[in-house]
Amino acid sequence: MSRLLVVDDDKGIQKQLKWGLSDYEIVFADDRASAIAQLRRYEPEVVTLDLGLPPDPANASEGLAALTEILSLAPSTKVIVLTGNTDKEHALKSIELGAYDFYQKPVDVDTLNTIIHRAFNLVDLENENRRLSKVSASMGSIIGNSPSILAATKRAEKIAKTEITTLLLGESGTGKEVFARSIHNHSDRSDKAFIAINCASIPENLLESELFGYEKGAFTGAAKTTKGKIEMAQGGTLFLDEIGDMPLPLQAKMLRFLQERVIERVGGREEISVDIRVICATHRNLQQMSTEQTFREDLFYRVSELIINIPPLRERENDVLLLAKSFIDSYNEQYNKSIKGFSDDAKQAMLQHKWPGNIRELQNKLKSAVVMADTPFITAEDLGLFVSGDNNSSELKSLNLREVREIAESNAIRQAYNLAEQNMSKTAEMLGVTRPTLYSLIEKYQLTDLKTNS
Ligand SMILES: Nc1ncnc2c1ncn2[C@@H]1O[C@H](COP(=O)(O)OP(=O)(O)OP(=O)(O)O)[C@@H](O)[C@H]1O
C-alpha cells in the first residue's frame, strides 16, 4: 500500500484525512521535528504539509522550513502544501522551493484525494523510468531505451565476446568511445588495458611514434626507447578514434599491423608481436573516401569487419530525457546542487532540439543550467533553448484543412506521448481525451511505433 505522511497539528483534519483517504497507509506528524522523524522512519513517497505549524502556526515559516528539509533529505518526495485560502504568496513560494502542488483550505477530501492520487501516479512513473534506464544498462554505461540505440547496443553485445575488428560510425559526440569501452568491458580482455587514441588530434608527424613507439636515437629528442599506444594495449583493446583522419602513408603501416599483428617501433628493426583487439571509429564516410582514394580501400575492409551505426541523439526519441536526468544527478553531486528535474517547457525543448553536437552538447547545456539555475526545476531558458509552437512547419505544406488537421493532431499526440514519457494514461490526460479515444487516434493516424511501446 502506498505510504502518505500527513503533517498537520490540527487533530480534526488528521481525523478527517484518516477516514477520507483510506487507499493509503497514512502516518501523521504534528510539527517539523516529528515530520522529519516520520520521513526518516517511513520514507513516504507523498507528503501533505500544512504550512502553519507550531511553534509558529500563524505564519508559514515552520512549514516552509519543513518543506526545505524534507526535500533536501528525500528530493523525490512529492510534497503537497496546504495553505490558508488567502495565502497565495506562500503557496507560490512553496512551489518555487520544489513542492509538487499546493491546496488551499478548507479541506475537501475528494479534491485532495485527486491531487494525492496524481502525485502517486507521478511517483510510479518516475520509478518506472528509473527501472527502464537501468534495464538498458546491459552494455554498462550506455543509457537509452529507444529502438535505434537498443539496436546498436544489441550488436555491440553480440560482438563483445568475439575478436571481430569493429567500426563504429556516428556523428561527433554520439558516444562512440562509450560504445568502444563497453565492448571492451564485456569482452574476455576486460581485465587488460583499454587504450584510446584520437588520430585527428595528434599532429601528423607525431602520430606514427605515438602509435608504434620509437627506439632511442630514432630522431632528435628520442632520448630513450618508448612504447607506443599499440604496445601499451598489449593483451587488451586499442580504440582508434577518427581513423578517417589517419594520413595515407601511415595507413600502409597500420594495414600491416592489422594483418600480421606485428609492429616495428620507429627507428627499430625488431618485429614485435602484438595481441590486440582493435575497434575503430569515425564520423567520416570511409567508403566514399576510399573511392576518392583518400582512404585505403584494403584498410577500410580490414577495419570494418563489422559496422555499428551509433544513432545521433535526435533519432533517439525519449532517450534525451533519460540522459538528461542521469547527467543532472551527477552534476548535482559534482556542483553540490539539488536540482530536482525539468519544467515541461524544458522537456519539450529538449525533445524538439536537433542536437547537432549530440550528447556532448546536451552535457554542456545541462552543466551550465545546473550551475546557473536558481530554482529546483530547470527551464528551457536555463538550457538556452526555446520551445517552438510549430516544430513541424515543414510538414504543414498542405492547404487542405483535413490534412492540416490530421498532421497537427498526429504531431500533438506524438509530442504529448514523449512528454508523458510514454505513459498512455498521462498522454490521454494531457490531450484531454479518454484512453480509448487516444488508441483509436493512434490507429487512425497509424502511429504504430507508439502502440508497440504501450
Ligand atoms: N549512451 C550514453 N549514455 C551515457 N553517456 C553517454 C552516452 N553516450 C555518450 N555519453 C557521454 O557523452 C560524451 C560524448 O561521448 P563520446 O566521447 O563517447 O562520443 P564520441 O562519439 O566518441 O565523440 P567524438 O567523435 O567527438 O570523439 C561522453 O562524456 C560520454 O560519457
The ligand as an SDF file (V2000), in Angstrom:
LIG
                    3D

 31 33  0  0  0  0  0  0  0  0999 V2000
   24.5020    6.3990  -24.1460 N   0  0  0  0  0  0  0  0  0  0  0  0
   25.2270    7.1470  -23.3000 C   0  0  0  0  0  0  0  0  0  0  0  0
   24.9470    7.1000  -22.0070 N   0  0  0  0  0  0  0  0  0  0  0  0
   25.6240    7.9110  -21.1450 C   0  0  0  0  0  0  0  0  0  0  0  0
   26.5750    8.7840  -21.5010 N   0  0  0  0  0  0  0  0  0  0  0  0
   26.9130    8.8550  -22.7750 C   0  0  0  0  0  0  0  0  0  0  0  0
   26.2600    8.0280  -23.7450 C   0  0  0  0  0  0  0  0  0  0  0  0
   26.7840    8.2920  -24.9420 N   0  0  0  0  0  0  0  0  0  0  0  0
   27.7050    9.2610  -24.7360 C   0  0  0  0  0  0  0  0  0  0  0  0
   27.7930    9.6070  -23.4470 N   0  0  0  0  0  0  0  0  0  0  0  0
   28.6710   10.6500  -22.9080 C   0  0  0  0  0  0  0  0  0  0  0  0
   28.7170   11.6820  -23.9080 O   0  0  0  0  0  0  0  0  0  0  0  0
   30.0190   12.2080  -24.0760 C   0  0  0  0  0  0  0  0  0  0  0  0
   30.4630   12.0430  -25.5180 C   0  0  0  0  0  0  0  0  0  0  0  0
   30.6610   10.6580  -25.7740 O   0  0  0  0  0  0  0  0  0  0  0  0
   31.9230   10.0890  -26.5930 P   0  0  0  0  0  0  0  0  0  0  0  0
   33.1640   10.8390  -26.2760 O   0  0  0  0  0  0  0  0  0  0  0  0
   31.9410    8.6190  -26.4190 O   0  0  0  0  0  0  0  0  0  0  0  0
   31.4320   10.4650  -28.0670 O   0  0  0  0  0  0  0  0  0  0  0  0
   32.1920   10.2530  -29.4350 P   0  0  0  0  0  0  0  0  0  0  0  0
   31.1680    9.8450  -30.4260 O   0  0  0  0  0  0  0  0  0  0  0  0
   33.3750    9.3570  -29.2360 O   0  0  0  0  0  0  0  0  0  0  0  0
   32.6510   11.7250  -29.7450 O   0  0  0  0  0  0  0  0  0  0  0  0
   33.8410   12.2020  -30.7230 P   0  0  0  0  0  0  0  0  0  0  0  0
   33.5430   11.6380  -32.0580 O   0  0  0  0  0  0  0  0  0  0  0  0
   33.6790   13.6980  -30.6790 O   0  0  0  0  0  0  0  0  0  0  0  0
   35.1070   11.7260  -30.1080 O   0  0  0  0  0  0  0  0  0  0  0  0
   30.8980   11.4800  -23.0750 C   0  0  0  0  0  0  0  0  0  0  0  0
   31.0400   12.2820  -21.9190 O   0  0  0  0  0  0  0  0  0  0  0  0
   30.1180   10.2270  -22.7380 C   0  0  0  0  0  0  0  0  0  0  0  0
   30.3770    9.7850  -21.4320 O   0  0  0  0  0  0  0  0  0  0  0  0
  1  2  1  0
  2  3  1  0
  2  7  2  0
  3  4  2  0
  4  5  1  0
  5  6  2  0
  6  7  1  0
  6 10  1  0
  7  8  1  0
  8  9  2  0
  9 10  1  0
 10 11  1  0
 11 12  1  0
 11 30  1  0
 12 13  1  0
 13 14  1  0
 13 28  1  0
 14 15  1  0
 15 16  1  0
 16 17  2  0
 16 18  1  0
 16 19  1  0
 19 20  1  0
 20 21  2  0
 20 22  1  0
 20 23  1  0
 23 24  1  0
 24 25  2  0
 24 26  1  0
 24 27  1  0
 28 29  1  0
 28 30  1  0
 30 31  1  0
M  END
$$$$
